[in-house]
C-alpha cells in the first residue's frame, strides 16, 4: 500500500508541474463523502449499511470532450449479515482504491459522466467482539469465521458530477466484478459449514461526495 501511495504522490507532483505548461485542464481534487454498501450473495442474508470515503484525484484533458481521471480513495464501508435470530451483524471493511476513469464532458467544466475500472486493496473484515460467536442465518458458521476475505478485487465505476470548476457534487456507483468471498473457498471446513456451498459475493457501493478542485 505504501508503494501505491508513493506512486500517486509522484503522479500528483508531475501533474501539478504540467499545469504551468499546459492549458487550464489539469486539476487536482480533494474529495470526501458518505457511502452505502451491500454484499450481493446467495450465501447470506445481507443488508446495506452506511460508511464514508475520501481521497485525491487528478482530472486532465484527453481528447475533445473527453477527460481522464486518476484517483486514490481511502474508504471505511459497512454492511450487515443476519444471524440465526434475525439480529444484524455489522461488518466493517477498510482499504484503498486506485481508479483510472474516462470522463465525458456533457457541459464543459460543469457536468460530466465518468466510468472505468477500480483496483481495490482491503484488509480483513472487522466486527464487534460481542457478535463474533453469533451464527449466520442459514449456515453453521459463526460470524468471525468469514472475516478473511479476498484482499485484492476489481470494481467497475459509473457516476456523474456537476458543479463548477472549483466545487463539484459527485454521485457514483461501484460494483465488484470479482468474487469478494473467494478466499474463503480455500478452506473446505468453511464450505462444509456453509451447507457444502461455495462462497460467492460481490460488493456494491453507492457514494455521494463533494470534490474541491485546487
C-alpha positions as CSV (number, residue, x, y, z in Angstrom):
1,X,0.0,0.0,0.0
2,X,3.0,2.3,0.7
3,X,4.2,1.8,-2.9
4,X,0.7,2.7,-4.3
5,X,0.6,5.9,-2.2
6,X,4.2,6.9,-3.2
7,X,3.3,6.4,-6.9
8,X,0.2,8.5,-6.5
9,X,2.2,11.4,-4.9
10,X,4.6,11.3,-7.8
11,X,1.7,11.5,-10.2
12,X,0.3,14.5,-8.4
13,X,3.6,16.3,-8.5
14,X,4.0,15.7,-12.2
15,X,0.5,16.9,-13.0
16,X,0.9,20.0,-10.8
17,X,4.1,20.9,-12.7
18,X,2.4,20.2,-16.1
19,X,-0.2,22.8,-15.3
20,X,2.3,25.6,-15.9
21,X,2.9,24.4,-19.4
22,X,-0.5,23.1,-20.4
23,X,-3.8,24.7,-20.8
24,X,-6.2,25.0,-17.8
25,X,-7.4,21.4,-18.0
26,X,-5.5,19.6,-15.3
27,X,-7.0,19.9,-11.8
28,X,-6.1,18.2,-8.5
29,X,-9.2,17.4,-6.5
30,X,-9.8,16.6,-2.8
31,X,-13.0,14.6,-2.1
32,X,-15.0,13.3,0.8
33,X,-18.4,11.9,1.4
34,X,-20.7,9.1,2.5
35,X,-21.3,5.6,1.1
36,X,-23.9,2.8,1.4
37,X,-22.6,-0.7,0.8
38,X,-24.2,-4.1,0.5
39,X,-23.0,-7.6,-0.3
40,X,-24.7,-9.4,-3.2
41,X,-24.7,-13.1,-2.2
42,X,-26.9,-16.1,-2.0
43,X,-24.9,-17.5,0.9
44,X,-26.1,-15.0,3.5
45,X,-29.0,-12.5,4.2
46,X,-27.2,-9.2,3.6
47,X,-28.3,-5.7,4.4
48,X,-26.8,-2.3,3.4
49,X,-25.1,0.0,5.9
50,X,-23.6,3.5,5.8
51,X,-19.9,4.3,5.7
52,X,-17.6,7.1,4.4
53,X,-14.7,7.6,2.0
54,X,-12.3,10.3,0.8
55,X,-9.3,10.8,-1.4
56,X,-7.4,12.7,-4.1
57,X,-7.8,12.8,-7.9
58,X,-6.3,14.3,-10.9
59,X,-8.5,15.3,-13.9
60,X,-6.8,16.1,-17.2
61,X,-7.9,16.9,-20.7
62,X,-7.7,13.9,-23.0
63,X,-9.4,14.5,-26.4
64,X,-12.2,16.9,-27.5
65,X,-14.9,16.5,-24.9
66,X,-13.2,13.6,-23.1
67,X,-11.1,13.8,-20.0
68,X,-9.2,11.2,-17.8
69,X,-9.3,10.9,-14.1
70,X,-6.6,9.3,-12.0
71,X,-7.6,8.9,-8.3
72,X,-6.9,7.3,-5.0
73,X,-9.5,6.9,-2.3
74,X,-9.4,5.6,1.2
75,X,-12.7,4.1,2.5
76,X,-14.4,2.6,5.6
77,X,-17.5,0.8,4.4
78,X,-20.1,-1.3,6.2
79,X,-22.7,-4.0,5.5
80,X,-24.7,-6.3,7.7
81,X,-25.4,-10.0,7.7
82,X,-28.4,-11.5,9.6
83,X,-27.9,-14.0,12.4
84,X,-30.0,-17.1,13.1
85,X,-32.2,-15.0,15.4
86,X,-32.6,-12.2,12.9
87,X,-30.1,-9.9,14.6
88,X,-27.9,-7.7,12.4
89,X,-24.2,-8.5,12.5
90,X,-22.3,-5.4,11.2
91,X,-19.1,-5.9,9.3
92,X,-16.6,-3.1,8.5
93,X,-14.2,-3.1,5.6
94,X,-11.3,-0.6,5.2
95,X,-8.9,-0.1,2.4
96,X,-7.7,1.9,-0.5
97,X,-8.9,2.1,-4.2
98,X,-7.0,3.3,-7.3
99,X,-9.0,4.5,-10.2
100,X,-8.4,5.2,-13.9
101,X,-11.6,6.7,-15.4
102,X,-12.8,8.1,-18.7
103,X,-14.9,11.2,-18.3
104,X,-17.3,12.7,-20.9
105,X,-17.9,16.4,-20.5
106,X,-21.6,16.9,-21.1
107,X,-21.3,20.6,-20.2
108,X,-17.6,21.7,-20.2
109,X,-16.3,22.4,-16.6
110,X,-19.8,21.8,-15.2
111,X,-21.3,18.4,-15.9
112,X,-19.6,15.1,-16.7
113,X,-20.3,11.3,-16.9
114,X,-17.5,9.1,-15.5
115,X,-16.8,5.4,-15.9
116,X,-13.9,2.9,-15.7
117,X,-12.1,0.3,-13.6
118,X,-11.1,0.5,-10.0
119,X,-8.5,-1.6,-8.2
120,X,-9.4,-2.2,-4.5
121,X,-7.0,-3.4,-1.8
122,X,-8.5,-4.0,1.6
123,X,-7.9,-5.8,4.9
124,X,-9.9,-8.4,6.8
125,X,-13.5,-7.7,7.8
126,X,-14.0,-6.3,11.3
127,X,-16.9,-6.8,13.6
128,X,-17.8,-6.2,17.3
129,X,-16.5,-8.8,19.8
130,X,-20.0,-9.3,21.0
131,X,-21.0,-10.5,17.5
132,X,-18.1,-12.9,16.9
133,X,-19.9,-16.1,18.1
134,X,-23.3,-15.4,16.6
135,X,-24.4,-17.9,14.0
136,X,-25.0,-16.6,10.5
137,X,-28.5,-17.2,9.3
138,X,-29.0,-20.4,7.1
139,X,-25.5,-21.8,8.0
140,X,-23.5,-23.3,10.8
141,X,-20.8,-20.6,10.5
142,X,-20.1,-18.2,13.4
143,X,-19.7,-14.6,12.3
144,X,-15.9,-14.5,12.9
145,X,-15.3,-17.4,10.5
146,X,-15.7,-15.3,7.3
147,X,-13.6,-12.3,8.1
148,X,-10.6,-13.4,6.0
149,X,-12.0,-12.2,2.6
150,X,-10.1,-11.6,-0.6
151,X,-7.8,-8.6,-0.2
152,X,-7.5,-7.6,-3.8
153,X,-10.5,-7.1,-6.0
154,X,-11.8,-5.2,-9.1
155,X,-14.7,-2.9,-9.3
156,X,-16.5,-1.0,-12.1
157,X,-17.2,2.7,-11.6
158,X,-20.2,4.6,-13.1
159,X,-21.0,8.1,-11.9
160,X,-21.7,11.7,-12.7
161,X,-20.5,15.1,-11.4
162,X,-22.0,18.5,-11.5
163,X,-20.9,22.0,-10.3
164,X,-18.2,24.5,-11.1
165,X,-14.5,24.3,-11.8
166,X,-13.8,24.7,-8.1
167,X,-16.6,22.6,-6.4
168,X,-18.5,19.6,-7.7
169,X,-21.0,17.2,-6.3
170,X,-20.4,13.6,-7.3
171,X,-22.6,10.6,-7.1
172,X,-21.3,7.2,-8.3
173,X,-21.9,3.5,-8.1
174,X,-19.2,0.8,-7.8
175,X,-19.9,-2.9,-8.5
176,X,-17.3,-5.5,-7.6
177,X,-17.0,-7.8,-10.6
178,X,-14.6,-10.2,-8.7
179,X,-15.7,-12.7,-6.0
180,X,-15.1,-10.8,-2.7
181,X,-15.6,-14.1,-0.7
182,X,-13.4,-16.3,-2.9
183,X,-10.6,-16.6,-0.4
184,X,-13.0,-18.5,1.9
185,X,-13.3,-21.2,-0.7
186,X,-9.7,-22.4,0.2
187,X,-11.0,-23.8,3.5
188,X,-13.0,-27.0,3.0
189,X,-14.2,-26.9,6.6
190,X,-15.8,-23.5,6.0
191,X,-17.5,-24.8,2.9
192,X,-18.9,-27.7,4.9
193,X,-20.3,-25.3,7.5
194,X,-21.8,-23.3,4.6
195,X,-24.2,-26.2,3.6
196,X,-21.4,-27.5,1.4
197,X,-21.8,-24.5,-0.9
198,X,-19.0,-22.4,-2.4
199,X,-18.8,-18.8,-1.2
200,X,-19.8,-16.2,-3.8
201,X,-20.3,-12.5,-3.1
202,X,-19.9,-9.2,-4.9
203,X,-19.8,-5.8,-3.2
204,X,-22.0,-2.9,-4.4
205,X,-21.5,0.7,-3.1
206,X,-23.2,3.9,-3.9
207,X,-21.3,7.1,-2.9
208,X,-22.2,10.8,-2.6
209,X,-19.2,13.1,-2.3
210,X,-18.1,16.7,-2.7
211,X,-14.9,17.4,-4.7
212,X,-12.9,20.6,-4.2
213,X,-10.5,21.3,-7.1
214,X,-7.3,23.1,-6.3
